[in-house]
């Protein structure tokens, strides 16, 4: 009985101690607006990881893709309202290289927090222009004070875990970086060489077209979140399908040529038979 009383007293003391350490909360009549984009981590529940930029390459898309829509999420501080509230989103021209009407189009004037809501998306349509193969363009958008919202802080922590130090990222601005550079995707480096053989631009393009892959599927985020099409084992599935396709093209007299002028080949266990051509 004495042990039970002791434990109960300890719990009360701990609860009292916790009550004394008050967690700071937002307490203002002003409504705040800020960027907070990100995702929930794959292996832990209720842990968010935030980012302040998005990088996109048209090199990971099919040839027919001419545009892509990239988004960033806005969130609010303060009470919900029963009416729509317009948000002031502008282009930071001093830090942007993307040209409106050429590299991107957007309608920032229509962005608002809908009645009863606490967040909204900023959407930008980027266009696949020829110069993206030579240079990367950068678009920086930022939020500013208006009659509905104040920008309460310029920076934030990159995670919602209160006890983690985290990296400092932007809260008042968001960066989009777009190009059409061709380089070996990290997922290919990690998982692809055994099944698919050495990477090439033509091989990745063909794989993207045959299996309807997206930039997200090729990204680390797609793999890490577990909902991208390209995972470790799927490379072997794709290799089987790729071999059937390449062998069919070879058998019909129209072999697929790789970047270096050779017949496109896969990993050692998925070799395409080009002997009909090599023996000529």
Secondary structure, DSSP 8 states (H G I E B T S, - for coil): -HHHHHHHHHHHHHHHHHHHS-------SS-EEEE-EEEE-SSSTT-EEEESEEEEEGGGS-TT--EEEEEEEEEEES---SS-EE-EEEE-GGG----BTTTEE--GGG-EE-TT-SEEEEEEEEE--GGGGT--EEEEEEEE--SS-B---SEEESBS-TT----EEESSEEEEEEE------HHIIIIIHHHH-S--HHHHHHHHHHTT--HHHHSHHHHHHT-SS--TTHHHHHHHHHHHHHHHHHHTT---B-TTSSB----GGG----HHHHT-
